[in-house]
Amino acid sequence: MRNFSLSRRSLFGASAGAAAMTLAACGTSGPGGSGGSGGSGGGNSASIWQLSGQPNEGIYKDSVDAFNELDKGTLDITFFQNDAYKQKIRTAIGAGEAPTVIYGWGGGGLRTYAEEKQVDDLTSWLEENSDFKKGFVDSVWDAATVDDKIYALPIGATQPIIMFSNEKVLDKIGAEAPKTWDDLMDVVEKANSGGAAPISLAGQSRWTSMMWLEYLLDRIGGPEVFANIAAGKKDAWLDDAVVEMGNKVKELLKAKAFADGFESMSADSNTDQALLWSDKAALMLHGGWTYGGMKTSGGDFVSGGHLGYGPFPTIEGGKGKLENLVGNPCNYVSLSSAASKDEKTVAKSYFLDGMMTDDVAAAFVKSGSAPVIQGQEDALAKSDDADYLQWVYTSIQDAPVFTQSWDQALQPTDAENLLVNTEQLFLGKLEPEQFAENMNSGKGA
């Protein structure tokens, strides 16, 4: 299995101050299902909505089932596909019908909920339960914080956006996993000549295409460009690096870098992952959460050492470092302000005694994910996926900057405009200059 070693320091048990981490995740996807009521529970019960898709769906369901056996109340869990959830939760919160526990991504969306007083301030509760707070990696609290108050708790596993590769396909076409932009274009040319799709991309989901923009802008202009955008600085979207980012997308489209029909593929169906593990594509830029799905569904693709992984390539003359990351180190849960006192009591019991227990952490490690709690070194080293998991931890620890996924860092309206314009850019219907102007003016395509 090919990977790029950056160092071997462990993330847990050490300060993560070296990585300026702002955090979010897009979550897993897959077939929908349900395990309980859709809104806030009643009596000695509470409710939570979660994202569907294995292996995380099974892990979260098992954690709820185990909690429900503790005689501390009943938590009802309902699962939704990623894209459907985002719309449904916004509607439910706005209507005062949210579940007790609100699953989310921190960042701009959480700020909106906090400013509208739709989620509880958990700062004092965390002070009362300081051991619980200390159990998580320090840096995960940044995206949970709004104006120095904490409105969300970390949950799940740490997942940056990774350049995955199919080693069999690369060997067949005579290419290497790309470390530079020229390397990447070499893979594109050789894959097209060799009868494979160069890059698997589920473009219909939009945020999957956005991941390309995130890394392109970082590698071209450095992390400061998006930092200025997220901070709301005037004309930040008009930076020359944004236009050059769009030009790189045009270069990819002209070279037929993405799989045929990418614009109609959805991440919720996992078609993009299937193209990679079925030896039909050479590369896939995606969140680390897809590792577990490829391990579960891809036969011997992972266990046989055919999956490669590494950082996004550098671009000659660009300011962004190879070690800079973007993506999704964890998800978050908040407490609905509309929930009753009894519902909140059950939810807080779940936070302490069910959400991220030792068994839950062990399940994440077994699935090929790295949980966002302290003290996992031995478990990672003993895991069947030790090489991958330790590489993920090392990458996060060594990253000079870890930029939050754009659609989570921005306020919801700006995020939707971003996704609309991103889709049009990747369809070839929007010039880079117009993309920049649309985003700067807050206009959808």
DRENSERO-581740 format. One line per 3 residues: number of its first residue (from 1); their letters; for each residue x, y, z of C-alpha. Coordinates in steps of 0.2 Angstrom, whole numbers. Example, Ala and Ser with C-alpha at 12.3 -4.5 7.8 and 13.67 -1.06 7.14 Angstrom:
1) as) 62:-22:39  68:-5:36 $
//
This chain:
1) mrn) 0:0:0  7:17:-5  6:31:7 $
4) fsl) 16:47:11  24:47:28  25:65:36 $
7) srr) 31:60:53  26:47:67  20:58:81 $
10) slf) 3:53:89  -11:66:89  -18:60:106 $
13) gas) -9:63:122  0:78:114  -4:96:111 $
16) aga) -12:99:94  -7:117:95  4:115:79 $
19) aam) -11:112:69  -23:127:67  -38:116:66 $
22) tla) -55:122:61  -66:107:59  -81:100:50 $
25) acg) -87:84:41  -99:80:27  -102:63:34 $
28) tsg) -105:46:27  -119:41:15  -129:26:10 $
31) pgg) -146:18:11  -158:27:23  -166:18:38 $
34) sgg) -174:23:55  -174:17:72  -186:28:81 $
37) sgg) -197:44:81  -193:59:70  -195:73:83 $
40) sgg) -191:76:101  -196:62:112  -208:63:126 $
43) gns) -208:58:145  -192:50:150  -185:49:132 $
46) asi) -176:60:119  -172:59:101  -157:60:89 $
49) wql) -156:61:70  -140:53:63  -133:50:45 $
52) sgq) -135:34:37  -122:23:29  -111:9:36 $
55) pne) -100:7:46  -105:23:56  -123:19:56 $
58) giy) -121:3:65  -109:11:77  -121:24:82 $
61) kds) -136:13:83  -126:1:94  -121:15:106 $
64) vda) -139:21:108  -145:3:111  -132:0:124 $
67) fne) -137:17:132  -155:12:132  -151:-3:143 $
70) ldk) -143:8:157  -160:13:164  -156:32:162 $
73) gtl) -170:35:149  -173:30:131  -165:38:116 $
76) dit) -174:36:99  -163:37:84  -168:40:66 $
79) ffq) -156:39:51  -156:50:35  -145:51:20 $
82) nda) -132:65:21  -140:77:8  -158:74:14 $
85) ykq) -153:77:32  -146:94:29  -162:100:22 $
88) kir) -173:91:35  -164:97:50  -164:115:44 $
91) tai) -183:114:42  -186:105:58  -176:118:68 $
94) gag) -184:133:60  -201:125:64  -197:121:82 $
97) eap) -198:103:79  -180:98:80  -174:81:88 $
100) tvi) -167:83:106  -150:80:100  -145:90:84 $
103) ygw) -131:82:74  -121:94:64  -104:101:58 $
106) ggg) -100:116:69  -94:132:60  -105:144:52 $
109) glr) -121:133:54  -118:132:72  -116:150:74 $
112) tya) -133:153:66  -141:141:78  -133:149:93 $
115) eek) -137:167:87  -155:162:85  -155:153:102 $
118) qvd) -160:137:94  -147:127:103  -141:127:121 $
121) dlt) -125:135:128  -116:120:135  -101:129:143 $
124) swl) -106:128:161  -112:110:159  -94:106:152 $
127) een) -86:115:167  -96:104:178  -91:88:168 $
130) sdf) -73:93:165  -66:75:164  -78:72:150 $
133) kkg) -71:88:141  -53:83:144  -56:66:136 $
136) fvd) -57:74:118  -43:81:108  -41:99:113 $
139) svw) -42:106:95  -59:99:91  -67:113:102 $
142) daa) -64:127:90  -78:123:78  -90:120:93 $
145) tvd) -87:138:100  -96:154:96  -91:170:104 $
148) dki) -81:160:118  -96:149:122  -97:131:118 $
151) yal) -113:125:109  -109:108:103  -99:92:108 $
154) pig) -88:82:97  -93:65:91  -86:52:79 $
157) atq) -70:51:70  -57:63:63  -57:63:44 $
160) pii) -47:75:33  -50:75:14  -38:63:6 $
163) mfs) -32:59:-11  -36:40:-13  -29:29:-27 $
166) nek) -31:12:-34  -14:4:-34  -18:-9:-47 $
169) vld) -25:4:-59  -10:15:-57  2:1:-60 $
172) kig) -7:-5:-75  -6:13:-83  12:16:-78 $
175) aea) 8:30:-66  12:35:-48  1:43:-35 $
178) pkt) 3:62:-38  13:73:-27  13:88:-39 $
181) wdd) 0:95:-52  11:89:-66  10:72:-58 $
184) lmd) -9:73:-57  -10:78:-76  1:63:-80 $
187) vve) -11:51:-71  -26:59:-81  -17:57:-98 $
190) kan) -11:39:-94  -28:34:-87  -38:40:-102 $
193) sgg) -26:31:-114  -26:16:-103  -45:14:-103 $
196) aap) -48:19:-85  -57:34:-78  -43:46:-71 $
199) isl) -53:53:-56  -70:47:-49  -81:61:-43 $
202) agq) -99:61:-38  -102:79:-45  -121:79:-42 $
205) srw) -118:81:-23  -109:97:-26  -99:97:-10 $
208) tsm) -89:83:-18  -83:95:-31  -81:108:-18 $
211) mwl) -67:98:-10  -57:101:-26  -59:119:-25 $
214) eyl) -54:119:-6  -37:111:-10  -34:120:-26 $
217) ldr) -36:137:-18  -25:132:-3  -11:125:-15 $
220) igg) -12:141:-26  -14:155:-14  -11:147:3 $
223) pev) -23:145:17  -24:164:20  -35:167:5 $
226) fan) -50:157:12  -46:163:30  -50:180:23 $
229) iaa) -66:174:14  -72:166:30  -68:181:40 $
232) gkk) -79:191:29  -66:203:22  -71:214:8 $
235) daw) -68:208:-9  -59:192:-3  -67:181:-16 $
238) ldd) -59:193:-29  -42:187:-25  -32:182:-40 $
241) avv) -30:164:-33  -49:161:-34  -48:164:-53 $
244) emg) -33:153:-55  -42:140:-45  -56:140:-57 $
247) nkv) -43:139:-72  -37:123:-64  -54:116:-64 $
250) kel) -56:121:-83  -39:112:-86  -46:96:-78 $
253) lka) -62:97:-88  -53:100:-104  -42:85:-101 $
256) kaf) -57:74:-97  -50:71:-79  -67:66:-71 $
259) adg) -76:50:-75  -89:50:-88  -106:55:-81 $
262) fes) -98:62:-65  -111:76:-65  -125:64:-62 $
265) msa) -117:53:-49  -122:56:-31  -111:53:-16 $
268) dsn) -126:46:-6  -126:31:-18  -107:28:-16 $
271) tdq) -105:26:-34  -89:36:-34  -81:24:-21 $
274) all) -87:9:-31  -78:16:-47  -62:16:-37 $
277) wsd) -63:-1:-28  -69:-10:-44  -53:-5:-53 $
280) kaa) -62:7:-65  -54:23:-59  -37:28:-54 $
283) lml) -40:42:-41  -53:49:-29  -52:64:-18 $
286) hgg) -64:61:-4  -66:62:15  -58:49:26 $
289) wty) -75:43:31  -75:33:15  -61:22:20 $
292) ggm) -73:11:31  -86:10:17  -73:4:4 $
295) kts) -66:-8:17  -84:-15:20  -90:-15:2 $
298) ggd) -74:-17:-8  -70:-35:-6  -51:-36:-4 $
301) fvs) -48:-19:-11  -42:-13:6  -37:-29:15 $
304) ggh) -27:-34:-1  -17:-18:-1  -24:-10:-17 $
307) lgy) -29:6:-9  -17:20:-8  -19:37:1 $
310) gpf) -9:53:2  -10:72:2  -17:83:-12 $
313) pti) -3:88:-24  7:104:-23  6:117:-38 $
316) egg) 22:125:-45  23:143:-39  9:141:-27 $
319) kgk) 10:146:-8  1:131:0  11:117:8 $
322) len) 9:98:4  5:96:23  -9:108:23 $
325) lvg) -26:99:26  -44:103:23  -59:93:28 $
328) npc) -68:84:42  -59:80:58  -76:77:67 $
331) nyv) -94:80:68  -104:88:82  -120:87:92 $
334) sls) -130:101:100  -144:101:112  -160:109:105 $
337) saa) -167:124:115  -184:118:111  -182:101:120 $
340) skd) -190:99:137  -181:98:154  -183:79:154 $
343) ekt) -178:76:136  -162:86:140  -158:76:155 $
346) vak) -159:60:145  -148:68:131  -135:73:144 $
349) syf) -134:56:151  -131:49:134  -117:62:131 $
352) ldg) -108:56:147  -112:37:147  -116:32:129 $
355) mmt) -110:44:115  -91:41:115  -88:26:127 $
358) ddv) -73:15:126  -83:2:116  -88:16:104 $
361) aaa) -70:21:102  -65:3:99  -79:1:86 $
364) fvk) -73:16:76  -55:10:76  -61:-8:70 $
367) sgs) -70:1:56  -55:10:50  -58:27:58 $
370) apv) -49:37:71  -60:43:86  -58:60:92 $
373) iqg) -54:55:110  -38:54:120  -28:38:123 $
376) qed) -30:29:107  -12:25:103  -12:7:108 $
379) ala) -28:3:99  -22:11:83  -6:2:83 $
382) ksd) -15:-15:85  -28:-11:72  -29:-20:56 $
385) dad) -29:-3:48  -14:3:58  -4:10:44 $
388) ylq) -19:21:37  -25:27:54  -8:32:60 $
391) wvy) -5:41:44  -21:50:47  -16:55:65 $
394) tsi) 2:60:59  -5:71:45  -17:80:56 $
397) qda) -3:83:70  9:89:57  -3:100:47 $
400) pvf) 2:118:48  -16:123:44  -32:112:44 $
403) tqs) -45:122:35  -63:119:39  -74:113:24 $
406) wdq) -80:128:16  -99:124:16  -98:122:35 $
409) alq) -86:137:38  -98:149:29  -115:155:35 $
412) ptd) -129:144:27  -134:156:14  -116:159:8 $
415) aen) -113:140:8  -128:137:-3  -122:150:-15 $
418) llv) -105:142:-15  -113:125:-19  -123:132:-33 $
421) nte) -109:141:-41  -97:126:-39  -109:115:-48 $
424) qlf) -110:127:-63  -91:129:-63  -89:110:-64 $
427) lgk) -102:109:-78  -92:121:-88  -106:134:-88 $
430) lep) -97:147:-77  -81:155:-81  -68:157:-66 $
433) eqf) -70:176:-66  -89:175:-65  -88:162:-51 $
436) aen) -77:174:-41  -89:189:-44  -104:179:-40 $
439) mns) -97:173:-24  -91:190:-19  -108:198:-22 $
442) gkg) -117:184:-14  -126:178:-30  -131:161:-35 $
445) a) -126:155:-52 $
//
